[in-house]
Amino acid sequence: MVLDVHEAESGVLSRPSRWRRALTTALAGLVAIGVAAGAILGVQAFVLYDAIAQIQERSGTLTAMASRLEFDGVEVALDEVADDASLAAAAASGPFWDLAAQAPILGDDLVAVGEAVAVLDELAEAARGAYAATGLASGVGVLLPHDGQFDVAAIDGVVTAFAEIDAATVLAAERIARIDRDGLLGPVRSNIDTVSRLLEAIPAQLAEAREALSVVRTVLGFEGARTTLVVLRDSAQDWASGGAPLAVAEFDVLDGRVSFVGAVAASDVVSAIDPVDATESVWGALTSQELATVPEFAPLASTLAQNWSSRTGEGVDLVVSLDTVALDAIAQFVGADPGSRPEPGAWGEASPQLQQTALADSLVAVLDSAGGASEYIDLAAELFGGRRIQAWSSHPNESILIESFSTISGAVEPSADRIGVYLDGQDPASSGALELAVELTSCADESTVRVDVSFAAARRDTTVWVVGPTGSHSVDAETRATLDGAPVVSLRATPGESASVTFRTDALNPAYVVIAPSRLLGPLVGSTTACE
């Protein structure tokens, strides 16, 4: 059958043509929309994944700060995490995102990402709100003592905030776990897995922070009355605890109030304790030509607590020791009159009454006024990190917290050009300091090593322990002890004089110099010149 062209024009065959034209137009429109949506989604995806990466990085920093109770940086980190989460949530929303989420191929991926960032956004806002309620946003001073009283409500508010953040984190982790990841694109699944691991780790870190705060509450007498002793040590005398005890002050602690009871001469309490032998005086871990000495305070603290209990009939919960360097730093911080305490390096010669008064006055001044909160905490961290302040508790769970806090400030960076051992924290040019110049000389036959030590600017004699190579023996000095198979000899540091010791060994290993009683501030500098 032949159809007239007029019939075609009249519409008999125009319907399929119109369908084709309509379909082509629709497809073109979808392609255009797809291109536009793809471009927008591409930008959103870039913003989204960058925000997620920032959240992951900053959340790790935030939880680490919380577990160490470093509150100064928490507010900033929380704001950054919340801002990143808000940015991610904004990127995973909008009409194009919602339309694309209906697509049969990528829709499940977009829905999963949108749910994940929504969870992070809600968690970040909940954490920011809980933290704001603590009052720490105005400074950590709310947690420090004023007129001898710690703010019970403020500390309990921090405990409550951590509990709320913990509960919100657990809920967020459960929501993330319910996201179906089967069939998702690799990068999407990987990011959601990472978020899941992050949320699963946070409760454990918050638990550390809550445990630390719980111990703090106990130490401050929230759970009952406590007795704390503070012992002042003379760092210029050779004791394995870091200095000979000079004075002991007693404080009663109850419901956050710290009350000074009195001070006595240390000889009244620890007179039965003798300086330790050579082996115990060699502190620290030996590494190749570097050494950081770590005084052992626990034996002295434990004996002091036992003697105090025998003397007074009262139990001792906490013993804190600080050396004269630390006390001078604290006294300067609180603005104490310099005339009320001995000159640096002269504490050992001061009268017991002056030692006790200086200790008590400085500590009471700290309790009366916290001063600048951040500076106060920085000073405490520096003194703990440098082992100028040490603490011991008769309760094991408190000892764990004390040990973790003492490492917050990290190690002192070693000097590359000298070893300086400062017994009273002064510059080497001052009369109270001891500076050592140490030279190691390897002999030509590689069987002996000589350690030459010169002393300068020392006010009094001090012992220097020299640890020879493992398996060696001393040629020209008496071996006082051994340390892991290495001979230990002692040299007496007399002002203005020098001394040397030579070790012989079959296999030459590095030699070390251990300084008592202060910690080594720099590595040994060695040479390989032949022995004379």
Long-range contacts (C-beta under 8 A, 24 or more apart in sequence): 36-96, 37-96, 37-99, 37-100, 40-94, 40-96, 41-96, 41-97, 41-100, 41-110, 44-91, 44-92, 44-94, 44-96, 44-97, 45-91, 47-87, 47-88, 47-91, 48-88, 48-91, 48-92, 48-113, 48-117, 49-187, 49-191, 51-84, 51-85, 51-87, 51-88, 51-91, 51-117, 52-84, 52-88, 52-117, 52-120, 52-191, 52-194, 52-195, 54-80, 54-84, 55-81, 55-84, 55-85, 55-88, 55-120, 55-124, 56-194, 56-195, 56-198, 58-84, 59-198, 59-202, 60-198, 63-201, 63-202, 63-205, 63-206, 64-205, 66-162, 66-205, 66-206, 66-209, 67-205, 67-206, 67-208, 67-209, 67-212, 68-212, 68-404, 68-405, 68-408, 69-209, 69-212, 69-213, 69-216, 69-405, 70-408, 71-136, 71-140, 71-143, 71-158, 72-140, 72-374, 72-377, 74-131, 74-136, 75-131, 75-136, 75-137, 78-124, 78-127, 78-128, 78-131, 79-128, 81-124, 81-127, 82-124, 82-125, 82-127, 82-128, 84-124, 85-117, 85-120, 85-121, 85-123, 85-124, 85-125, 86-121, 86-124, 86-125, 88-117, 88-120, 88-121, 89-117, 89-118, 89-120, 89-121, 91-117, 92-117, 92-118, 106-185, 108-180, 108-183, 108-184, 109-184, 109-185, 109-188, 112-179, 112-180, 112-181, 112-184, 112-188, 112-192, 113-188, 113-191, 113-192, 115-175, 115-179, 116-176, 116-179, 116-191, 116-192, 116-195, 119-172, 119-175, 119-176, 119-195, 120-172, 120-195, 122-168, 122-172, 123-168, 123-169, 123-172, 123-199, 126-164, 126-165, 126-168, 127-165, 127-168, 127-169, 130-160, 130-161, 130-164, 130-165, 130-168, 131-161, 131-165, 133-157, 133-160, 133-161, 134-158, 134-161, 139-373, 139-374, 140-373, 140-374, 140-377, 141-370, 141-373, 143-373, 144-370, 144-373, 144-376, 145-258, 145-366, 145-367, 145-368, 145-370, 146-368, 146-369, 146-370, 147-367, 147-368, 147-369, 148-257, 148-258, 148-259, 148-364, 148-367, 148-368, 149-256, 149-257, 149-258, 150-220, 150-256, 150-257, 150-258, 151-256, 152-222, 152-255, 152-256, 155-213, 155-216, 155-217, 155-220, 155-222, 155-256, 156-217, 158-213, 159-210, 159-213, 159-214, 159-217, 162-206, 162-209, 162-210, 162-213, 163-210, 165-206, 166-202, 166-203, 166-206, 166-207, 166-210, 169-199, 169-202, 169-203, 169-206, 170-203, 172-199, 173-199, 173-200, 173-203, 211-397, 211-401, 212-401, 212-404, 215-397, 215-398, 215-401, 216-401, 218-395, 218-398, 219-253, 219-317, 219-318, 219-393, 219-398, 220-253, 220-256, 220-258, 221-253, 221-254, 221-255, 221-256, 221-257, 222-255, 222-256, 224-254, 225-252, 225-253, 225-254, 226-252, 226-253, 226-254, 226-317, 226-318, 227-251, 227-252, 227-253, 227-314, 227-315, 227-316, 227-317, 227-318, 228-252, 228-253, 228-258, 228-316, 228-317, 228-318, 228-319, 228-320, 229-304, 229-305, 229-308, 229-316, 229-318, 229-319, 229-320, 230-319, 230-320, 230-321, 230-322, 230-359, 230-363, 231-266, 231-270, 231-300, 231-301, 231-304, 231-319, 231-320, 231-321, 231-322, 232-266, 232-321, 232-322, 232-323, 232-324, 232-327, 232-347, 232-355, 232-359, 233-321, 233-322, 233-323, 233-324, 234-323, 234-324, 234-347, 234-348, 235-323, 235-324, 235-325, 235-388, 235-423, 235-424, 235-425, 235-517, 235-518, 236-324, 236-345, 236-347, 236-348, 236-423, 236-424, 236-432, 236-459, 236-460, 236-462, 237-348, 237-517, 238-275, 238-281, 238-462, 238-463, 238-516, 238-517, 239-275, 239-276, 239-300, 239-517, 240-275, 240-276, 240-280, 240-281, 240-283, 240-295, 240-296, 240-299, 240-300, 240-516, 240-517, 241-295, 241-296, 241-297, 241-299, 241-300, 241-301, 241-321, 242-295, 242-297, 242-321, 242-323, 242-387, 242-390, 242-517, 243-323, 243-324, 243-517, 244-275, 244-348, 245-269, 245-270, 245-273, 245-300, 245-304, 246-324, 246-347, 246-348, 246-352, 246-355, 246-359, 247-352, 247-355, 247-356, 247-359, 248-304, 248-308, 249-356, 249-359, 249-360, 249-363, 251-363, 258-367, 260-360, 260-363, 260-364, 260-367, 262-360, 263-356, 263-357, 263-359, 263-360, 264-356, 265-352, 265-355, 265-356, 267-352, 268-311, 269-304, 269-307, 269-308, 269-311, 270-300, 270-303, 270-304, 270-307, 272-303, 272-307, 273-300, 273-303, 273-304, 277-480, 277-481, 278-465, 278-480, 278-481, 278-488, 278-490, 279-481, 279-482, 279-483, 279-488, 281-463, 281-465, 281-516, 281-517, 282-465, 282-467, 282-481, 282-483, 282-488, 282-514, 282-516, 283-514, 283-516, 284-514, 284-519, 284-520, 286-467, 286-483, 286-484, 286-486, 286-512, 286-514, 288-510, 289-510, 289-512, 289-523, 289-524, 289-526, 290-414, 290-520, 290-523, 290-524, 291-512, 291-513, 291-514, 291-520, 291-524, 292-411, 292-412, 292-519, 292-520, 293-514, 293-515, 293-516, 293-518, 293-519, 293-520, 294-387, 294-519, 295-387, 295-390, 295-517, 295-519, 297-321, 297-390, 297-391, 297-392, 298-392, 301-390, 301-392, 302-392, 305-392, 305-394, 315-394, 316-394, 317-393, 317-394, 317-395, 318-391, 318-392, 318-393, 318-394, 318-398, 319-391, 319-392, 319-393, 320-389, 320-390, 320-391, 320-392, 321-389, 321-390, 321-391, 321-392, 322-383, 322-388, 322-389, 322-390, 323-388, 324-424, 325-388, 325-424, 325-425, 326-383, 326-388, 326-389, 327-358, 327-359, 327-362, 328-424, 328-425, 329-379, 329-383, 329-388, 329-425, 330-362, 330-363, 330-366, 330-379, 330-383, 331-358, 331-361, 331-362, 331-365, 333-366, 333-371, 333-375, 333-376, 333-379, 334-362, 334-365, 334-366, 334-369, 334-371, 335-365, 336-361, 336-362, 336-365, 344-424, 344-425, 344-426, 344-430, 344-432, 345-423, 345-424, 345-426, 345-430, 345-431, 345-432, 345-433, 345-459, 346-432, 381-405, 381-408, 381-409, 382-409, 384-408, 384-409, 385-409, 385-410, 385-411, 386-412, 386-519, 387-519, 388-425, 412-519, 412-521, 414-520, 414-521, 414-522, 414-523, 415-521, 415-522, 415-523, 416-522, 416-523, 417-522, 417-525, 418-522, 418-525, 419-513, 419-515, 419-520, 419-521, 419-522, 419-523, 419-524, 419-525, 420-521, 420-522, 421-515, 421-518, 421-519, 421-520, 421-521, 422-518, 422-521, 423-462, 423-517, 423-518, 428-456, 428-457, 429-457, 430-457, 431-457, 431-459, 432-459, 433-457, 433-458, 434-458, 434-462, 434-493, 434-518, 436-464, 436-493, 436-513, 436-515, 438-513, 438-524, 438-525, 439-525, 439-526, 439-527, 440-510, 440-511, 440-524, 440-525, 440-526, 440-527, 441-527, 441-528, 441-529, 441-531, 442-508, 442-526, 442-527, 442-528, 442-529, 442-531, 443-530, 443-531, 444-530, 444-531, 446-508, 447-504, 447-505, 447-506, 447-508, 448-475, 448-502, 448-503, 448-504, 448-505, 448-531, 449-502, 449-503, 449-505, 449-508, 449-511, 450-500, 450-501, 450-502, 450-503, 450-531, 451-500, 451-501, 451-502, 451-503, 451-511, 451-513, 452-498, 452-499, 452-500, 453-491, 453-493, 453-498, 453-499, 453-500, 453-513, 454-497, 454-498, 454-499, 455-493, 455-494, 455-495, 455-496, 455-497, 455-498, 455-499, 456-495, 456-496, 457-495, 458-493, 458-494, 458-495, 459-495, 460-495, 461-492, 461-493, 461-494, 461-495, 462-492, 462-493, 462-516, 462-517, 463-490, 463-491, 463-492, 463-493, 463-516, 464-490, 464-491, 464-492, 464-493, 464-499, 464-513, 464-514, 464-515, 464-516, 465-489, 465-490, 465-491, 465-513, 465-514, 465-515, 465-516, 466-490, 466-491, 466-501, 466-511, 466-512, 466-513, 466-514, 467-511, 467-512, 467-513, 467-514, 468-501, 468-503, 468-505, 468-511, 469-503, 469-505, 469-507, 469-508, 469-509, 469-510, 469-511, 470-505, 470-509, 471-505, 471-506, 471-507, 471-509, 472-503, 472-504, 472-505, 472-509, 473-503, 473-504, 473-505, 474-501, 474-502, 474-503, 475-501, 475-502, 475-503, 475-504, 476-500, 476-501, 476-502, 477-501, 486-512, 488-514
